[in-house]
Amino acid sequence: MKALHIPLVLLISSLLPLGCNSPSTTNNSTVTTTTTVTTQENNNAFSDLSIYNLPEVWTTQNGDDIALKELKGNVLVVVMIYTSCKTACPILIRDMREIRKQVDTQIPKTAKGVKYLLVSIDPETDTPEHLKAFAKENNMDDDQWLFLRSNEEQTREFAAVLAVNYKQISPVDFSHSNIISVFNKKGELVSQQEGLGIDYEKTVSEVKKQLAM
């Protein structure tokens, strides 16, 4: 997977992590990428930049196993969080909810083509049962919300693809980047925003653009 990781990490290496202990600091920045993909004879093949090349299987909040490639054809809005976070993550989740609200309002006919992924950086605590309860408590339990967890190695690998930095700083707390990423229908990174309480319209516009393609 070196061909996938290296271009993405170089592309977004200018993004700086925002610690979960500092939610009041907002560093809004947007990275928009344009990817040129060579047409492949095999319609099931993915470009070297697609996360759908990642072979690992994740576990959802419903206890189901899923490979990322099963999401192909959907526009993905992705964040990495941990559910026991009391500072930055609730704001990041609020941002995700607002993005979905605006997408649903502005393009109701095609809004179902978006999946909102929340990937746990604390898989030990965030069991499927815990994620399911969290999703229900936050009214994020329909099929467009997808909570994912895996082992530490796989979580680190996925974080590297997104240029998300995180570090456990206590038994119950993590410092981590707050980045919202958008992937097109082929699983290629097309846009990122960093910060809390961001201007949602930048990400919403990108989602709308990708849905129309």
C-alpha positions in Angstrom: 0.0 0.0 0.0 3.0 2.4 -0.3 1.6 3.8 -3.5 -1.5 4.8 -1.5 0.0 6.2 1.6 2.9 8.2 0.3 1.0 10.6 -2.1 -1.7 11.2 0.5 0.6 11.9 3.3 2.8 14.3 1.2 -0.3 16.0 -0.1 -1.7 16.9 3.3 1.5 17.0 5.5 0.9 20.7 6.1 -2.1 20.0 8.3 -1.2 20.3 12.0 -2.8 18.2 14.8 -5.2 19.9 17.1 -5.2 18.3 20.6 -8.4 17.0 22.0 -7.5 19.0 25.2 -7.6 22.3 23.3 -11.1 22.5 21.7 -11.2 26.3 22.0 -8.4 26.7 19.5 -9.7 26.8 15.9 -7.4 26.4 13.0 -9.6 26.3 9.9 -7.9 25.2 6.8 -9.0 23.5 3.6 -7.1 21.2 1.3 -8.7 20.3 -2.0 -7.1 17.8 -4.3 -7.6 17.0 -7.9 -6.9 13.4 -8.8 -6.3 12.2 -12.3 -7.2 8.6 -12.7 -6.2 6.4 -15.6 -9.1 4.5 -17.1 -8.8 0.8 -16.3 -10.3 -2.0 -18.3 -11.4 -3.7 -15.2 -14.3 -1.7 -13.7 -13.7 -3.3 -10.3 -10.2 -2.0 -10.1 -9.3 1.1 -8.1 -6.7 3.8 -8.6 -3.5 3.7 -6.6 -4.9 6.5 -4.5 -8.1 4.7 -3.5 -8.7 3.6 0.1 -10.6 0.7 -1.4 -7.3 -1.0 -2.0 -6.9 -1.4 1.8 -7.6 -5.1 2.4 -8.5 -4.9 6.1 -11.9 -5.7 7.5 -13.5 -3.4 10.1 -16.3 -3.9 12.6 -19.4 -1.7 12.6 -21.5 -0.5 15.5 -23.9 -3.4 14.6 -21.1 -6.0 15.0 -20.9 -6.6 11.3 -17.6 -7.0 9.5 -17.1 -4.7 6.5 -14.3 -4.0 4.0 -14.0 -0.4 2.9 -14.4 -1.4 -0.8 -18.0 -2.3 0.1 -18.7 1.4 0.3 -17.7 2.1 -3.3 -20.2 4.3 -5.1 -20.9 6.4 -2.1 -19.3 9.8 -1.2 -17.7 9.4 2.2 -17.3 12.0 4.9 -14.8 10.7 7.5 -13.6 11.7 10.9 -11.5 9.9 13.6 -12.8 10.2 17.2 -13.2 8.4 20.4 -16.6 8.3 22.1 -15.4 8.9 25.7 -13.9 12.3 24.6 -15.5 15.2 26.5 -13.9 18.2 24.8 -13.1 18.3 21.1 -14.9 15.2 19.8 -18.4 16.4 20.7 -17.7 19.5 18.6 -16.4 17.4 15.8 -19.5 15.2 15.9 -21.7 18.3 15.9 -19.8 19.5 12.8 -20.6 16.2 11.1 -24.2 16.4 12.0 -24.5 19.9 10.7 -22.8 18.9 7.4 -25.3 16.1 7.0 -28.2 18.4 7.8 -27.1 20.9 5.1 -26.5 18.1 2.5 -29.9 16.7 3.3 -31.6 20.1 3.0 -29.8 21.3 -0.1 -29.9 18.1 -2.2 -32.5 15.8 -0.7 -32.9 13.7 -3.8 -29.3 12.5 -3.8 -28.3 12.9 -0.2 -28.7 9.2 0.4 -25.5 8.7 -1.6 -23.4 9.9 1.3 -22.0 7.8 4.1 -20.7 9.5 7.3 -17.9 7.5 8.8 -16.7 7.9 12.4 -13.6 5.8 13.0 -12.5 5.1 16.6 -9.0 5.8 17.7 -9.8 3.9 21.0 -10.9 0.5 19.8 -10.3 -1.1 23.2 -13.0 1.1 24.8 -15.2 1.5 21.7 -16.6 -1.9 21.3 -19.4 -2.5 18.8 -21.9 -2.5 21.7 -20.5 0.8 23.0 -20.5 2.4 19.6 -24.1 1.3 19.0 -25.3 2.8 22.3 -23.4 6.0 21.5 -25.0 6.2 18.0 -28.4 5.7 19.4 -27.9 8.3 22.2 -26.8 10.9 19.6 -29.6 10.1 17.0 -26.9 8.8 14.6 -28.3 5.3 14.1 -29.6 5.2 10.6 -27.8 3.5 7.8 -25.9 6.6 6.6 -24.0 6.8 9.9 -21.2 4.2 10.1 -19.1 3.8 13.2 -16.0 1.6 12.6 -13.4 0.0 14.9 -10.4 -2.3 14.4 -7.2 -3.2 16.1 -4.4 -0.7 16.9 -2.2 -1.5 13.9 -5.0 -1.1 11.4 -6.3 2.1 13.1 -2.8 3.6 12.9 -2.5 2.7 9.2 -5.9 4.4 8.4 -4.9 7.4 10.4 -1.7 7.7 8.3 -3.8 7.8 5.2 -5.8 10.7 6.5 -2.7 12.4 8.1 -4.5 12.2 11.4 -2.1 12.2 14.4 -3.2 10.9 17.7 -1.5 9.9 21.0 -2.8 8.5 24.2 -2.0 10.9 27.0 -3.8 9.2 29.9 -5.7 5.9 30.4 -8.9 7.7 29.2 -7.7 10.6 27.1 -6.1 11.1 23.7 -4.6 14.1 21.9 -5.6 14.0 18.2 -6.0 15.9 15.0 -9.5 17.2 14.1 -9.8 16.7 10.4 -12.9 16.1 8.3 -12.1 14.3 5.0 -14.2 13.8 1.9 -13.7 10.8 -0.4 -15.2 10.5 -3.9 -17.2 7.5 -5.1 -14.0 5.8 -6.1 -12.5 6.1 -2.6 -10.0 8.9 -3.5 -9.4 11.8 -1.1 -10.7 15.0 -2.6 -10.9 17.5 0.2 -10.1 18.0 3.9 -10.9 20.6 6.5 -9.1 21.0 9.8 -10.5 22.7 12.9 -13.5 22.8 15.2 -16.7 24.8 14.5 -15.7 25.1 10.8 -17.4 26.8 7.9 -19.4 23.8 6.9 -20.2 25.1 3.4 -16.8 24.2 2.1 -17.2 20.6 2.8 -20.9 20.6 1.9 -20.0 22.1 -1.5 -17.4 19.3 -2.1 -19.9 16.6 -1.2 -22.5 18.1 -3.6 -19.9 18.3 -6.3 -18.9 14.6 -5.9 -22.5 13.4 -5.7 -23.1 15.1 -9.1 -20.2 13.3 -10.8 
